Amino acid sequence: MSIRASESKGLVLMFCYDLLLYDHFSPKKKKHGCDIVLLQCRMQVQGTDSLVPKSSSYSSPLDCAIKTIKSDGVTGIFRGGSTTLLRESLGNAIFFSVYEYVRYYMHLQLNTSSSSHSNLIDMGIGIVSGGLGGVAFWSAVLPLDVAKTIIQTAPEKCSPTNPFQVLNSIYTRAGLRGCYAGLGPTIVRAFPANAAAIVTWELAMKLLGIRNIEGS
C-alpha cells in the first residue's frame, strides 16, 4: 500500500498528537503519569473485598500518595511504570497501523475528493478508523493492563513487578479469560472514546489549515 506525501504528513502529525497524549518518550512526564494512574488504581480497589487492607484505606489522592511513599518509598509511587510504557508502546503501534490502514482504505473506496459531502464523509471515516484503532489497541494490550493494575495495587513491596511473571500467574489460575478480565467494558469504552479523539483532532487540523487526510 503506497502512502502519499500528505498521508505521511498526517501520520507524523498523529504521532505528535500521541506523544502529547501519552508522553511516551519523556521519562519524567511518564513517571508523573504513572503515579497518577497508580493512585487511581489503589483508590478504586480499596474496600472490604480489596487487595488493599482496611488499615491502608485512603481518604483522598493526596492521602494515597503520602501513605504509598511512607510504606514503599518515593520509588513506590512509580510502581508499574515500565509496564505502562510497554503497554503504550505496543498498543499505539497497533492503533496507528489500524487507524492509517482503515482511513486510507475508506478514502480510496469512497473517493471523498469528488463528493459534495466530503466533510461528513471525513467525519464518518474518522469515527470508524479511530474507533477500530482503539478497539485494536485494547484487544492487543489488555493483558498488560491487567498485569499493570495488579502490580500497582499489590499490598506487599516484595510483590513481583515483572508483567510477564504476573500474567503467567494469572494464566495458571484463571486461563486466558483471566488475562482478559474486563474486556467487554473496555471495548465498549474504547470505540467511542478513540473515535471522538480522532474526529476532534482531525477537525482541529482542518481548522488550522493542515491537510492531513487527503492529498492537496
Secondary structure, 3 states (H helix, E strand, C coil): CCCCHHHHHHHHHHHHHHHHHHCCCCHHHHHHHHHHHHHHHHHHHCCCCCCCCHHHCCCCHHHHHHHHHHHHCHHHHHCCHHHHHHHHHHHHHHHHHHHHHHHHHHHHHHCHHHCCCHHHHHHHHHHHHHHHHHHHHHHHHHHHHHHHHHHHHCCCCCCCCCHHHHHHHHHHHHHHHHHCCCHHHHHHHHHHHHHHHHHHHHHHHHHCCCCCCCCC
